[in-house]
Amino acid sequence: MHREIKKNLTTANVIRLVAHVSSGPIIGKVTAIHFGWVRITETAIGPTVVALVADRIFLGTAGALGSALSSIGGALAITGRVCVFAVYWQLRPKKALAKLVTRDVTQR
């Protein structure tokens, strides 16, 4: 139950971000492409990558699957945070940037 709530909150944030970034007529297309990519990744690519990491990197030992899941989960969490920061950086208000630049110049 907790995992489903967390997934729904993430989905809601993605929908808000798509609506903010996209223009009106193409919001549906962008959302469809995003959800299509997410579904393909989570059902086809994700398990295959976990199995390859468990077999090749952790050598198929007794705890290889758990180690592969945690390693890939951590890597994806870091990648996700970097991507969210990159999107935020591109969408930040220009006034905030002007304050940072002005503050930096005056401190020199």
N, C-alpha and C positions, 0 to 999 in steps of 0.2 A: 504494500500500500504506500509506504513512504517513498519508495523508488518511483512509483507512478506519479505521485504528486510532484516530485522533483523534476521528472521528465516533462510534465505539463507546464510547470513554471518556466522551464527552459524554452519550450515551444512557444509560449506566450511572448517571451522576450525576443525570440527570433522573428516572430510575426510583427511585433512592434518595430523592430529594427528594419525589416524589409519595407514596411509601410513608410518609415521615415526616409529611407534612402531612395526608394523607387518612385517614379512618377506614377500618377493615377492609372493610366491605361495598361501599364505593364506589371502592376503589383501581382496579379493572378499568375502571370507567366513566371515571374521570378520566384514566387512561392512554390509553384509546381516544380520548377527545376530544383529548388532547394530540398523539398521533401522527397523528390525522386532520388536525388543524390544521397540523402540520409538513409533512405530505405535500402538502396543498393549497397551502401557501405555497411550498414549494420547487419544485413542478412547474408551477403555474399563475401565481401572483401574482409570484413572484421574477423570472422571465425577462421578463415584461411590464414591470415597473417598471424593470429594467435597460435595456430597449429604449427606454422613454420618456425616461429620463434621458439616454441616449446621443443620442437624436434631438433633444430639446428643450433640454437644458442645454448639452451639448457640441456641438450643431449638426451632428451626423452627420459630423464630420471623420474623418480616417484613424485617429486614436487614440481615437476617442470611446468605443468599446466597452470598451477597457481602462480608460479613465478612469472610465467609469460603474461598471464592476465594482469598481474599487478604492474609489471614493467610497461606494458602497452597502455594500461590505464593511466599511469603516471605520465607517460610521454604525451598522451592525448590531452591530459589536463593542462600540462604546461603549454602545449601547442594552442589549445583553446584560449588560454589566458593571453597569450601573445597576440592571437588574432583579434580578440575582443579589444585589447589595448590599441591595436593598429586601427581598428574601425573607430574607436572612440577618438583617437588622435586625429583622424581625418574629419570627424564630425564635431569636434569641439568648437565652442563659440569663439569667434575671432577676437572678442574683447579680452577673453582670458589669455590668448596668445599675446595681444598687445601689452597686457599687464606684465607678463613674464619677460618680454623683450625690454620694456621700459625699466623694469626693476633690475634686470641684468646689466643694462647699460649704465644706470645710475650708480650701481655698486662698484663699478670699476674705477 
